Amino acid sequence: MAEPRRAAVPTYAAPGARFVIAEARFYDSIGSMLLDGAKRMLDAAGATYDVISVPGALELPAAIHIATRGGRYAGAIALGCVIRGETFHFEIVAEQSSRALMDLTVDHELPVGNGILTVENEDQAIERADPARGDKGGDAARAALALFTLKQQYGAR
């Protein structure tokens, strides 16, 4: 696998901001790695968080919507993994979960980090989920923090 090309990774400060991490536990060990990365990033930013678990990636947008409706959270992180199988189900789950997360972000001005891996096999998932390698859970938290910071900067409601 080629080395990922990354720009310098900015850090964000969000002391006192509370986020919800929604995790799909269909692939338990991959989910644990994604969660570790997200927690580390939020801890480094001084943010607090709650973790909610759902069965799979399709449930993540609904779980985030339900959890954030009362304005209790400053943002959300969606973590999960979809591995291509032999049917069209992979495309449906990958597209619809991403679309629904984007709808939450745009329609509700909710900072959401999308950490749903869409991969061909388990080896690719492990490479991307492991905080010591791909750290996609950390990347998803960083994205939510970046949007949270932008929202604070521009005074969005």
Secondary structure, 3 states (H helix, E strand, C coil): CCCCCCCCCCCCCCCCCEEEEEEECCCHHHHHHHHHHHHHHHHHHCCEEEEEEECCHHHHHHHHHHHHCCCCCCEEEEEEEEECCCCCHHHHHHHHHHHHHHHHHHHHCCCEEEEEEEECCHHHHHHHHCCCCCCHHHHHHHHHHHHHHHHHHHCCC
